[in-house]
Amino acid sequence: MPSGVPEAEQSWLREHYARGTIYDTLDAFEAEFGWRPSKRTLYVRARKLGLRKLRQDPEFRGRHAETIIRWSCEPEMEEWMLEHGGGRPHEDVAAAFHERFGIWLSRGQINIFRARHGLQTKDGYGGRPARPIGYERRTKGGILVKVAERATVPMSKDNWRFKHHIAYEEAWGPIPEGYVVMAVDGDSCNCDPDNLVAMPRRTMGAINQLRGEGVTWETREEFLAVVAERSLLVAINDAESRIVRKCAVCGAEFAETEEQRRYGSRTATCPACIAASRRARGERGDKKPTVCAVCGRTFPRSQKNQRRCPECIAKAPKRSAAQQKRKDQGAGNP
């Protein structure tokens, strides 16, 4: 028995804790005793008393689906679920469905059906109370604001929008298709209109790369100039990628695919050769003349880090330049 907890509160928990959600219990507890404990406090007290919520029955929560139900192929089951599947505890829905059709539904099956048909409930037995329209919560990408009671697309969260998107549209107009809104100072929670700039999505990676390299800007005008420069470079890259070129393997003319354009560097192999696992070797290194570290002859290297001439490599392909030089000196070679 929890120490320091009044007997009246313990008796009340034994009688009322199992019913409803934790939020229902907190509300009822506050109405009964005039103060509201935290969820953790209530959980700890209930656990020490050996109490748990009926909706948290481990047998039901751990139950797997007995069979896969394709609701579009089972109109009678679907009609029954539309009529009886919402606004009730999962356990009651599963028991009633089993009584009607002889199949036990899992918690996941019920949740997915409710989400797809807009039957989710956020009050009573359905979970925590619904957030009011205008409610804000901080996330990694900025501040989310609830703009509608329910999502228009099932299983989506389109009834929530980023606050800096709303602030941008109020000040500068609708966000163009394919554009993203970025903050000049890098803080998406700063919703000052002068701190928000819309840019093409493809330019965002180039801007983030500059930030990673330590490039900074002070004003919106400076940031817009950087965005314009990066957008121009992206456009030049796109234009170059559309130039028809010859494949270095088969000689056929080809243009880069949309996927190949993403990498920035120009490919020298056509899609057909790539699909057949034939790729051009390309130019490796600057091929400038250099001195062999073993024999001292001058040779044109084929790789940027090549230190031995082809003749020395052929004599000892698995040795490094230093190992081969030591061996030659030990054998008395010059």
N, C-alpha and C positions, 0 to 999 in steps of 0.2 A: 504494500500500500504506500503511495507517495507520502513522504514526510512533509509536514507543514501545510498540507492541503486540507481545507475544512471538510468535515464529513458531509455537509450539505452539498458541496460541489461534487464530491465523489459519488454520492448517491444519484445526483442529477445526471452525471456522465454515464453511469451504468444504465440509466433508463433511456437516455436520449441519444447517446453518441452513435449508435449503429445506424440510425435513420438519416437519410439525406446526405448532402455533401458536407465537406468540412466548412464551407462558407455558411451553409444553413445552420450548422451547429454553433459556429461563432456568433451568428446573429441571435440565435435563441439564447445562448449563454449570456450575451451582453444584456438582452432584455430581462433575463432572470436575475442576474447578480449585479448589474450596473457597471461592469467593466469588461473590456474585450482583450482576451489573451492573444498572443501570436499563434500562428498555425503550428509552429514548432512546439510551443508550450503545450498546446492541446494534444498534439500527437504523442508527446512524451508522457503526459499524464495518462492518456488512454492506454498506451502500451504497458505502463507499469500496472495498470488495473486489468490487463489482459483483454482489452476491448479492441475491436476493429470495425470498420465500416462493412455493411452487408455487400455493398457494391464492389468491395475489394476482396471478395471471396476468392482465394487462390485457385480453387477448382474451376471457377468460371473464367478467370483471367488467363489461366494456362491452357484452356481448352482450344484445340486446333479444329479447323473446319473439317467436318465429316465428309463433305463433298463439295466440289466446285459447282456453284449455281450460276448459270447464265440467265440473268433475269429477263433478257429479251426473248429467250426460248421458253420461259415459264411465266406466261401472262397472269395466271391465277395467283402464283406466289408474289409477283410484282404488285398486283393490285392489292393483295392483302397487306404487304409491307407499306404501301403508300397510305393505307387507311389506318394501320395499327403500329407502324414502325417508328413514329416520331413522338417526342414528348414524354417518353416513359423510360425507366431504367433499362439498361441493356439486358439484365437478367430476366426481367418480366417479358421483354420482347422475345428473347430466346426461348423461354419456357412456353409462351403462347404459340410461337411458330412451331415448336416441337409437338405441341398438343394438336395443332391443326394439320401439319404435313408429315410429322414423324421424323424430322431432321433437326439436329441441333446446330444452330448458327453460332459462329465464333464472334467475339467482340469486334474483330477487324471487319468481318463481313457486314455487320450492322453499321459500323462507322462509315465504311465506304459507300454503302447504299444511301445512308442519310446525306452524305456529302454530295453525291451525284444528283440527288433529287431535292436538295435544299431543305432537308428535314433536320439540320443540326439545331440543337437547342443550347443556349448558353445560360440558362437559369434553371433553378430547381435541380432535378436529377441530372441535367445535361452537363454540368461543370460549373466553372466560375461564372459570376454575373457578367452579362454582356457589357462591354465598354461603350460609353455614350459617344455619339457623333461629335467629333472635335477632340477626342482623347488623343494624347501624344505619348509616344514611347521612343526612347533612344535606341538606335541600333548601330551596327558597324558602318552602314552606309549613310547614316544621317538620322533625322528625326522623322518617324512615321506618324501620320495623322489619319484618324478614321474619318472617312468622308461619306460613308453610306452605312446603313444598318446591316445589309447583307451583300455578299458578293454577287455580281451579275452572272459570272461564269462559275458553275459548280466546281468545287475543289480548288478554287483560286482565292487569292487575297486582293482582288482588284478594288475592294472597298477601303483599302488603305493606300495612301500616297505619301511620297516624301515631301516634307515641308518645304525644302528648297526648290522643288519643282513647282509647287503651288506659288511660292513667292516670285519665282522667275516669270511665270505666266501672268501674274497680276501686274508686274512691272514692264515686261518686254513683249508679251503676247505668247501665243501657243508655241510649244517646242516643235521645231520642224521634224519631219519623219527621218529617222536614222541619226538623230542628234542626241547628245547627252548633255547634262548640265553639270559643270564643274565649278568649284569654288576657287577664286583667285588665290586665297591664302591657304588652300588645301583643307579647310575645315568646313565640311558639308553642313554642320550645325549652325554656321554663321549664315543666316538667311537674309542678310542685307542685299538688296537688289544689285548694288554696285559691286558686290562680291561674287556674283553669279554670271557665268558665261556659258552659252550653248555652243557646242562644237560638233563636227562630224565624229561618229563613234570611232572611225579608223584613226583619227588624229589623237584620240585620247591616249593610246599606247605611246605615241611619240612624246606627248607632254609628260606623262608619268616617267618616261625614260630620262628626260631632262631633269625632273625633280630628283630622281635617283642619283644623278651625276652632280647634284648640288647647285644647279642653275636656279636662280631666284628672280622674282620680279616684285615690284612694289605697288603698282597701280593697275587698274582695270585696262587702261590703254596699253601699257606694256605687255600685259598678258594677251590682249587681243592681237598685238603685233606678233608675238611668239606663235599664237595659234594660226595666224595667217601664213607665217613662214613654214610651219610644220605641215599645214594643209597643202601648201604648194609643193613641198617635197613628196608628200604622199601622192598627189595628182601626177607629178612627173614620173614617179615609180609606176603608177598604173598605166600611164601612156607608154612607157618603155616596155612594159610587160605585154602590150598588145601588138608590138612589132613582130611581123612574121620572120622567123629565122630558120636556119637549116640545122637538122639534128646532127650532132657530132658522131653518131653511131651509124645511122642508116642513110643520112643525107636528105631525108624527106623534110619538106617545109611544114612548120607547125607554129601555133600560137599557144602561149601558156594558158593553162586552165585557171579557174578562179582559185582553186586550192593552192596551186603553185605560186600565185601572185602574193599570197600571204607572207611568204618567207623573205621577200624583199630582194634577194640576190637572184640574178637571171639564171635559169636552168638551160643547159645545153643539150638535153636529151628529150626526145618527143615522148608523149604519153604511151604510145604503142611499145617503144623500146623499154620504157620503165616497167610496163606491165609484163614484159617478157624477161625482166631482170637483166636487161642490157643497159649499161650506163656508160657515159663518156668519162674518161679518166680526168680530163680537164688539165689545166696548167697548174703544176705544183711548184711553188717557189719562184724566185726571180731568174734562175738559171744564169746568174752572173758568174764569171770565171773566179775560181778560188784556188787556194793552194792545198794539196792533199796533206793531211796531218801525219801521214805515214811515210810516204816516199818523197814528198816535196814537189811533185809535179803540179803544174797548173792545169785545171780541167773545168769545163762548164758544168756546174752542179744542176741536178734535176729536182732537188728538194731544198727548201730554205735552210734546213739544219744539216745538210749533207757535208761531212768532213773528210771522206775518203773518196778517191777516184774509183771508177768502175773496175780497174785492174786489181786494186788492193781489196775491194769488196769481194771480187770473185775468188781471191786466194783464201780469205777467211770471212765468209759471210755472217757467221754467228758471233764474231768478236767485235768489240768496240775499237775505235781508233787507238786509244791508249793501250789496250791489251795487245793489239797487233804490233804496235811500235815497240813495246817491251819485249815481245817474243823475238822480233827481228834483231833487236840489239843484243839479246842474250845469245842468239845464234851467230853473232858476228857480222850480220849484214849491215851495210851502211845506212 
